[in-house]
Amino acid sequence: MAEKMLKITLVKSPIGAVPKNRATIEAMGLTKMNKSIVLPDNDATRGMIRKVGYMLKVEEA
């Protein structure tokens, strides 16, 4: 059985965001607007999404 994956897209600029949230976006590997990444659907990823979800669009991959 393959692990579930999430496609995460940065839809809001982190320029004006709290530095901690900006660091979370960078740690996820999102560097530019509208860039998408695919990460595993686990607790660590879900926690990051919960923290900066207002800047992201999340879909099942």
Jmol script that loads the backbone (N, CA, C; Angstrom):
load data "model"
ATOM      1  N   MET A   1       0.835  -1.188   0.000  1.00  0.00           N
ATOM      2  CA  MET A   1       0.000   0.000   0.000  1.00  0.00           C
ATOM      3  C   MET A   1       0.883   1.255   0.000  1.00  0.00           C
ATOM      4  N   ALA A   2       0.626   2.144  -0.921  1.00  0.00           N
ATOM      5  CA  ALA A   2       1.412   3.371  -1.015  1.00  0.00           C
ATOM      6  C   ALA A   2       0.984   4.363   0.065  1.00  0.00           C
ATOM      7  N   GLU A   3       1.942   5.122   0.526  1.00  0.00           N
ATOM      8  CA  GLU A   3       1.655   6.129   1.547  1.00  0.00           C
ATOM      9  C   GLU A   3       0.864   7.279   0.924  1.00  0.00           C
ATOM     10  N   LYS A   4      -0.096   7.803   1.664  1.00  0.00           N
ATOM     11  CA  LYS A   4      -0.883   8.928   1.157  1.00  0.00           C
ATOM     12  C   LYS A   4       0.012  10.155   1.061  1.00  0.00           C
ATOM     13  N   MET A   5      -0.193  10.933  -0.006  1.00  0.00           N
ATOM     14  CA  MET A   5       0.603  12.127  -0.226  1.00  0.00           C
ATOM     15  C   MET A   5      -0.318  13.340  -0.344  1.00  0.00           C
ATOM     16  N   LEU A   6       0.214  14.510  -0.013  1.00  0.00           N
ATOM     17  CA  LEU A   6      -0.526  15.762  -0.123  1.00  0.00           C
ATOM     18  C   LEU A   6       0.210  16.692  -1.085  1.00  0.00           C
ATOM     19  N   LYS A   7      -0.539  17.301  -1.987  1.00  0.00           N
ATOM     20  CA  LYS A   7       0.026  18.314  -2.874  1.00  0.00           C
ATOM     21  C   LYS A   7      -0.262  19.665  -2.231  1.00  0.00           C
ATOM     22  N   ILE A   8       0.789  20.406  -1.936  1.00  0.00           N
ATOM     23  CA  ILE A   8       0.673  21.672  -1.221  1.00  0.00           C
ATOM     24  C   ILE A   8       1.191  22.793  -2.120  1.00  0.00           C
ATOM     25  N   THR A   9       0.369  23.839  -2.287  1.00  0.00           N
ATOM     26  CA  THR A   9       0.716  24.972  -3.148  1.00  0.00           C
ATOM     27  C   THR A   9       0.711  26.251  -2.323  1.00  0.00           C
ATOM     28  N   LEU A  10       1.738  27.075  -2.509  1.00  0.00           N
ATOM     29  CA  LEU A  10       1.818  28.364  -1.824  1.00  0.00           C
ATOM     30  C   LEU A  10       0.992  29.384  -2.608  1.00  0.00           C
ATOM     31  N   VAL A  11      -0.080  29.904  -2.002  1.00  0.00           N
ATOM     32  CA  VAL A  11      -0.974  30.822  -2.710  1.00  0.00           C
ATOM     33  C   VAL A  11      -0.941  32.247  -2.151  1.00  0.00           C
ATOM     34  N   LYS A  12      -0.276  32.435  -0.997  1.00  0.00           N
ATOM     35  CA  LYS A  12      -0.177  33.782  -0.421  1.00  0.00           C
ATOM     36  C   LYS A  12       1.282  34.029  -0.071  1.00  0.00           C
ATOM     37  N   SER A  13       1.754  35.224  -0.379  1.00  0.00           N
ATOM     38  CA  SER A  13       3.151  35.554  -0.134  1.00  0.00           C
ATOM     39  C   SER A  13       3.469  35.586   1.358  1.00  0.00           C
ATOM     40  N   PRO A  14       4.590  34.976   1.765  1.00  0.00           N
ATOM     41  CA  PRO A  14       4.985  35.003   3.179  1.00  0.00           C
ATOM     42  C   PRO A  14       5.758  36.268   3.559  1.00  0.00           C
ATOM     43  N   ILE A  15       5.832  37.258   2.670  1.00  0.00           N
ATOM     44  CA  ILE A  15       6.628  38.457   2.935  1.00  0.00           C
ATOM     45  C   ILE A  15       6.193  39.162   4.227  1.00  0.00           C
ATOM     46  N   GLY A  16       4.902  39.371   4.412  1.00  0.00           N
ATOM     47  CA  GLY A  16       4.443  40.078   5.597  1.00  0.00           C
ATOM     48  C   GLY A  16       4.128  39.181   6.778  1.00  0.00           C
ATOM     49  N   ALA A  17       4.434  37.908   6.658  1.00  0.00           N
ATOM     50  CA  ALA A  17       4.064  36.939   7.691  1.00  0.00           C
ATOM     51  C   ALA A  17       5.010  37.013   8.893  1.00  0.00           C
ATOM     52  N   VAL A  18       4.564  36.440   9.993  1.00  0.00           N
ATOM     53  CA  VAL A  18       5.380  36.316  11.198  1.00  0.00           C
ATOM     54  C   VAL A  18       6.638  35.505  10.826  1.00  0.00           C
ATOM     55  N   PRO A  19       7.806  35.902  11.326  1.00  0.00           N
ATOM     56  CA  PRO A  19       9.037  35.181  10.967  1.00  0.00           C
ATOM     57  C   PRO A  19       8.972  33.671  11.210  1.00  0.00           C
ATOM     58  N   LYS A  20       8.315  33.249  12.285  1.00  0.00           N
ATOM     59  CA  LYS A  20       8.194  31.815  12.577  1.00  0.00           C
ATOM     60  C   LYS A  20       7.403  31.105  11.472  1.00  0.00           C
ATOM     61  N   ASN A  21       6.329  31.767  10.983  1.00  0.00           N
ATOM     62  CA  ASN A  21       5.537  31.180   9.907  1.00  0.00           C
ATOM     63  C   ASN A  21       6.318  31.162   8.602  1.00  0.00           C
ATOM     64  N   ARG A  22       7.100  32.209   8.360  1.00  0.00           N
ATOM     65  CA  ARG A  22       7.931  32.264   7.154  1.00  0.00           C
ATOM     66  C   ARG A  22       8.944  31.110   7.167  1.00  0.00           C
ATOM     67  N   ALA A  23       9.508  30.831   8.342  1.00  0.00           N
ATOM     68  CA  ALA A  23      10.466  29.735   8.482  1.00  0.00           C
ATOM     69  C   ALA A  23       9.794  28.388   8.227  1.00  0.00           C
ATOM     70  N   THR A  24       8.541  28.248   8.649  1.00  0.00           N
ATOM     71  CA  THR A  24       7.800  27.001   8.416  1.00  0.00           C
ATOM     72  C   THR A  24       7.585  26.779   6.923  1.00  0.00           C
ATOM     73  N   ILE A  25       7.211  27.841   6.207  1.00  0.00           N
ATOM     74  CA  ILE A  25       7.022  27.752   4.756  1.00  0.00           C
ATOM     75  C   ILE A  25       8.317  27.331   4.081  1.00  0.00           C
ATOM     76  N   GLU A  26       9.440  27.925   4.507  1.00  0.00           N
ATOM     77  CA  GLU A  26      10.736  27.603   3.934  1.00  0.00           C
ATOM     78  C   GLU A  26      11.126  26.155   4.246  1.00  0.00           C
ATOM     79  N   ALA A  27      10.823  25.697   5.448  1.00  0.00           N
ATOM     80  CA  ALA A  27      11.158  24.331   5.859  1.00  0.00           C
ATOM     81  C   ALA A  27      10.374  23.296   5.048  1.00  0.00           C
ATOM     82  N   MET A  28       9.185  23.687   4.589  1.00  0.00           N
ATOM     83  CA  MET A  28       8.385  22.781   3.763  1.00  0.00           C
ATOM     84  C   MET A  28       8.944  22.676   2.348  1.00  0.00           C
ATOM     85  N   GLY A  29       9.816  23.613   1.982  1.00  0.00           N
ATOM     86  CA  GLY A  29      10.403  23.588   0.652  1.00  0.00           C
ATOM     87  C   GLY A  29       9.704  24.500  -0.338  1.00  0.00           C
ATOM     88  N   LEU A  30       8.830  25.368   0.178  1.00  0.00           N
ATOM     89  CA  LEU A  30       8.121  26.302  -0.696  1.00  0.00           C
ATOM     90  C   LEU A  30       8.919  27.596  -0.769  1.00  0.00           C
ATOM     91  N   THR A  31       9.346  27.962  -1.993  1.00  0.00           N
ATOM     92  CA  THR A  31      10.207  29.131  -2.142  1.00  0.00           C
ATOM     93  C   THR A  31       9.547  30.248  -2.939  1.00  0.00           C
ATOM     94  N   LYS A  32       8.615  29.919  -3.820  1.00  0.00           N
ATOM     95  CA  LYS A  32       7.995  30.924  -4.676  1.00  0.00           C
ATOM     96  C   LYS A  32       6.480  30.776  -4.661  1.00  0.00           C
ATOM     97  N   MET A  33       5.800  31.846  -5.026  1.00  0.00           N
ATOM     98  CA  MET A  33       4.340  31.815  -5.141  1.00  0.00           C
ATOM     99  C   MET A  33       3.921  30.789  -6.194  1.00  0.00           C
ATOM    100  N   ASN A  34       2.826  30.116  -5.932  1.00  0.00           N
ATOM    101  CA  ASN A  34       2.238  29.117  -6.827  1.00  0.00           C
ATOM    102  C   ASN A  34       3.129  27.906  -7.069  1.00  0.00           C
ATOM    103  N   LYS A  35       4.176  27.733  -6.272  1.00  0.00           N
ATOM    104  CA  LYS A  35       4.994  26.530  -6.363  1.00  0.00           C
ATOM    105  C   LYS A  35       4.293  25.415  -5.591  1.00  0.00           C
ATOM    106  N   SER A  36       4.288  24.219  -6.159  1.00  0.00           N
ATOM    107  CA  SER A  36       3.657  23.069  -5.508  1.00  0.00           C
ATOM    108  C   SER A  36       4.718  22.054  -5.115  1.00  0.00           C
ATOM    109  N   ILE A  37       4.476  21.395  -3.991  1.00  0.00           N
ATOM    110  CA  ILE A  37       5.323  20.303  -3.543  1.00  0.00           C
ATOM    111  C   ILE A  37       4.425  19.156  -3.127  1.00  0.00           C
ATOM    112  N   VAL A  38       4.976  17.959  -3.109  1.00  0.00           N
ATOM    113  CA  VAL A  38       4.232  16.783  -2.661  1.00  0.00           C
ATOM    114  C   VAL A  38       4.940  16.244  -1.422  1.00  0.00           C
ATOM    115  N   LEU A  39       4.207  16.201  -0.314  1.00  0.00           N
ATOM    116  CA  LEU A  39       4.758  15.714   0.949  1.00  0.00           C
ATOM    117  C   LEU A  39       3.892  14.576   1.473  1.00  0.00           C
ATOM    118  N   PRO A  40       4.474  13.682   2.292  1.00  0.00           N
ATOM    119  CA  PRO A  40       3.679  12.599   2.870  1.00  0.00           C
ATOM    120  C   PRO A  40       2.637  13.126   3.838  1.00  0.00           C
ATOM    121  N   ASP A  41       1.504  12.445   3.900  1.00  0.00           N
ATOM    122  CA  ASP A  41       0.409  12.839   4.799  1.00  0.00           C
ATOM    123  C   ASP A  41       0.678  12.227   6.167  1.00  0.00           C
ATOM    124  N   ASN A  42       1.482  12.934   6.978  1.00  0.00           N
ATOM    125  CA  ASN A  42       1.768  12.447   8.330  1.00  0.00           C
ATOM    126  C   ASN A  42       1.548  13.576   9.341  1.00  0.00           C
ATOM    127  N   ASP A  43       1.761  13.285  10.603  1.00  0.00           N
ATOM    128  CA  ASP A  43       1.488  14.264  11.660  1.00  0.00           C
ATOM    129  C   ASP A  43       2.364  15.507  11.545  1.00  0.00           C
ATOM    130  N   ALA A  44       3.629  15.334  11.150  1.00  0.00           N
ATOM    131  CA  ALA A  44       4.533  16.483  11.034  1.00  0.00           C
ATOM    132  C   ALA A  44       4.056  17.434   9.942  1.00  0.00           C
ATOM    133  N   THR A  45       3.686  16.885   8.800  1.00  0.00           N
ATOM    134  CA  THR A  45       3.195  17.704   7.694  1.00  0.00           C
ATOM    135  C   THR A  45       1.884  18.375   8.073  1.00  0.00           C
ATOM    136  N   ARG A  46       0.992  17.627   8.712  1.00  0.00           N
ATOM    137  CA  ARG A  46      -0.303  18.189   9.130  1.00  0.00           C
ATOM    138  C   ARG A  46      -0.110  19.341  10.113  1.00  0.00           C
ATOM    139  N   GLY A  47       0.868  19.227  10.999  1.00  0.00           N
ATOM    140  CA  GLY A  47       1.145  20.294  11.949  1.00  0.00           C
ATOM    141  C   GLY A  47       1.623  21.560  11.265  1.00  0.00           C
ATOM    142  N   MET A  48       2.493  21.400  10.262  1.00  0.00           N
ATOM    143  CA  MET A  48       2.974  22.552   9.491  1.00  0.00           C
ATOM    144  C   MET A  48       1.819  23.215   8.746  1.00  0.00           C
ATOM    145  N   ILE A  49       0.941  22.393   8.160  1.00  0.00           N
ATOM    146  CA  ILE A  49      -0.211  22.922   7.427  1.00  0.00           C
ATOM    147  C   ILE A  49      -1.129  23.687   8.373  1.00  0.00           C
ATOM    148  N   ARG A  50      -1.333  23.158   9.566  1.00  0.00           N
ATOM    149  CA  ARG A  50      -2.199  23.818  10.548  1.00  0.00           C
ATOM    150  C   ARG A  50      -1.633  25.191  10.925  1.00  0.00           C
ATOM    151  N   LYS A  51      -0.304  25.281  11.003  1.00  0.00           N
ATOM    152  CA  LYS A  51       0.364  26.521  11.407  1.00  0.00           C
ATOM    153  C   LYS A  51       0.238  27.624  10.350  1.00  0.00           C
ATOM    154  N   VAL A  52       0.399  27.265   9.076  1.00  0.00           N
ATOM    155  CA  VAL A  52       0.434  28.273   8.000  1.00  0.00           C
ATOM    156  C   VAL A  52      -0.607  27.985   6.916  1.00  0.00           C
ATOM    157  N   GLY A  53      -1.689  27.347   7.313  1.00  0.00           N
ATOM    158  CA  GLY A  53      -2.717  26.939   6.347  1.00  0.00           C
ATOM    159  C   GLY A  53      -3.347  28.081   5.581  1.00  0.00           C
ATOM    160  N   TYR A  54      -3.337  29.286   6.167  1.00  0.00           N
ATOM    161  CA  TYR A  54      -3.946  30.431   5.497  1.00  0.00           C
ATOM    162  C   TYR A  54      -3.161  30.863   4.259  1.00  0.00           C
ATOM    163  N   MET A  55      -1.940  30.352   4.099  1.00  0.00           N
ATOM    164  CA  MET A  55      -1.120  30.692   2.927  1.00  0.00           C
ATOM    165  C   MET A  55      -1.082  29.561   1.902  1.00  0.00           C
ATOM    166  N   LEU A  56      -1.742  28.449   2.193  1.00  0.00           N
ATOM    167  CA  LEU A  56      -1.576  27.249   1.369  1.00  0.00           C
ATOM    168  C   LEU A  56      -2.897  26.783   0.752  1.00  0.00           C
ATOM    169  N   LYS A  57      -2.757  26.013  -0.329  1.00  0.00           N
ATOM    170  CA  LYS A  57      -3.864  25.251  -0.886  1.00  0.00           C
ATOM    171  C   LYS A  57      -3.424  23.797  -0.825  1.00  0.00           C
ATOM    172  N   VAL A  58      -4.223  22.952  -0.185  1.00  0.00           N
ATOM    173  CA  VAL A  58      -3.841  21.558   0.039  1.00  0.00           C
ATOM    174  C   VAL A  58      -4.797  20.643  -0.688  1.00  0.00           C
ATOM    175  N   GLU A  59      -4.240  19.685  -1.464  1.00  0.00           N
ATOM    176  CA  GLU A  59      -5.028  18.705  -2.187  1.00  0.00           C
ATOM    177  C   GLU A  59      -4.426  17.328  -1.970  1.00  0.00           C
ATOM    178  N   GLU A  60      -5.215  16.289  -2.154  1.00  0.00           N
ATOM    179  CA  GLU A  60      -4.654  14.937  -2.101  1.00  0.00           C
ATOM    180  C   GLU A  60      -3.957  14.662  -3.422  1.00  0.00           C
ATOM    181  N   ALA A  61      -2.762  14.074  -3.344  1.00  0.00           N
ATOM    182  CA  ALA A  61      -1.997  13.793  -4.554  1.00  0.00           C
ATOM    183  C   ALA A  61      -2.124  12.323  -4.928  1.00  0.00           C
TER     184      ALA A  61
END
end "model"
wireframe off; spacefill off
backbone 0.3
color backbone group
